[in-house]
Amino acid sequence: MLTLHHFVLQYFIASPRSMFVDKFLLWKVFPVSCLKWILQFAVCECPPSTSLPGQNRPGLLKTVQRLLATWSKKEFVQTAPIEQQAYITAALGLSLETMSKEELDGMKEATHLILQGVSGRLESPNHLVRKMASSIALAFSKIIDPKNPLYLDDSCNGETIDWTFGFTDLKKGTLTASNSRKNGVEETDISTISGSERESDSLPNKEKDISLKGKKKLLDFNVLDPDEIVDPVSLNLELDINDEDDGDDSASENSYSSSDSSLQPYDLSDDDSDLKRKLSQLSDVVAALRKSDDADGVERALDVVEKLIRASPDELKHAARDLTRTLVQVRCCDIALEGEEESTEDKRQRALIALAVTSPFESLDTLHNLLYSPNVDISQRIMILDVMTEAAQELAESKITKPKHKTSSLVSVVSDTRPWFLPSSTGTPGAGSWKEISGTGTFLNWSNSYERELPSKPYQVKKGKTRRWSLKSPASEQDLMEYSHNKFPMYAAAFMLPAMEGYDKKRHGVDLLGRDFIVLGKLIYMLGVCMKSAAMHPEASVLAPSLLDMLRSREVCRHQEAYVRKAVLFAAACVLVALHPAYVSSALLEGNVEISNGLEWIRTWALDVADSDTDKECYTMAMTCLQLHAEMALQTSRALESARSSFRASPTLRSDASKMTVKIPYLNGS
């Protein structure tokens, strides 16, 4: 009887514990504090208040084996919500911290599963997923060799590992991250896509070398004076001038009026910097960049190349292709000093952006050839797409300066008693009176000339002053105004069409639909930015069907990686923003079903993503797509009504035009 009672008691105790292990470790998501209690009570079978590892070591090893079997699967990383991935990673990490090397060696394929899961997560573009891999790798290395822990992430540099991964709040059964997650496509807020795009950090990629961290804002550049004469050699000197203080600048300006005794002696000792050749031609820059064994020469070339390109010399058109290829092939990690790799990468990327802006057709032709070339690696492909993205944005947001339009009164008020033929007395204060200049003495001279003396300016230095003379009248900054001038639409086809060709072909070293899904996401994001940059222009209406055909392919819109699906949603939203409602209505009236089918696909696919996708950001972006589609459909319906009222009696109006309208979501149960 005692044995039966003991068996029943053990059953009722073991049943809740098995429920905790089966349900609360693999299916549910709880805070880390609750997770620790579950591991102590259900797995280690020790009181929750104690810190001992417990006596049920076989149960712990069995639980770790089950967690590893789930955690190491690639499908789990692709389909499971990020909160559940963080929860199971924390459970596995907390369990590994209590294990010894002997216990780990005794488990079947434990080391293989850990390495498989770590390597699979390190390839993810999601920073949080990579942080999970580095945390498990650190816990695993402490078991193998406690004296030499393996740090794959800068955030994992302490003795203890933060298994919360920034998830601190429990709200409505799900965890919310307290820190900003970096798993979006360029972290672009799709809800504000029709407005200004927020500043984005770099996309986390496979390795630290691959990642172009610190994604730069759009390059701010001053509009050059067309009459200004630019000396390319002086561009090299600007680097040194920028490092000087304002006081030194003012002192140099007054050096002309100073006496000879105040001149500083010049050091005539040997200085290697004086002996270095100044790079003033693009051909010299290309030659210096090709000398990979001369790190200093490559650095000097990268320092000056952007300024030379922005100056738009005559040789740029002929050297653009060669310079573009050379810049892409430069290995910045080999020439830069330790810790300065990002600065060197930044110089190279800004130079490529300047090339794509100042010489688009020549540089884009080379960039597209290199994009699918087997001779470049994944980091170079990502850099090429980043360059094209920022170049498109810079072209779309370029500015020009024009003089302000001043309206003058049609009726003049005469308040001066001087004769009408004399010049106006308004002008520089302190100027003398007008005096007539005697003519040439011929009878054919019907005009009178006048002159007057002008006072010298207090800051004007007569000695050593250089002036530039031109036909252009000087205009002060107050008389100039900046205007936006979108230069991108004329280059939109050159940006987009070659990039969309061959993305689905598997070549040697190139597999965008499979292994290189990060490049595919970057490519789709770049195409979306290009479409947004050409918004409300005729070029957007021409290029939209081709982009929609690419997005509709099953390998793209149904991609296993959420990163690619988010890129597709972003590009689809850009199409909705870029198309003018008047064009959509005219396409419907003319019977162009291509654009209407594409827009209808966006609606149905966004509904499907919002209903079935496990990624929360995909859900949010899909709902935003539906909202943009509804707004565009409303504007298109108004344009159709206006067309019907204007051309009701026109024989060109199709009889079935009313059947080809764009559906508005959630209207009449649709």
PyMOL commands that set and color helices and strands:
alter all, ss='L'
color gray80, all
select helices_A, chain A and resi 2-24+32-43+57-71+74-79+82-96+101-106+110-122+127-144+190-192+232-242+246-257+260-262+272-275+282-290+295-310+316-329+332-335+341-358+360-371+378-396+477-479+489-500+517-533+538-552+554-557+562-578+581-589+593-612+616-646+657-660
alter helices_A, ss='H'
color red, helices_A
select strands_A, chain A and resi 167-171+174-177+399-403+435-437+449-451+480-484
alter strands_A, ss='S'
color yellow, strands_A
deselect
rebuild
show_as cartoon
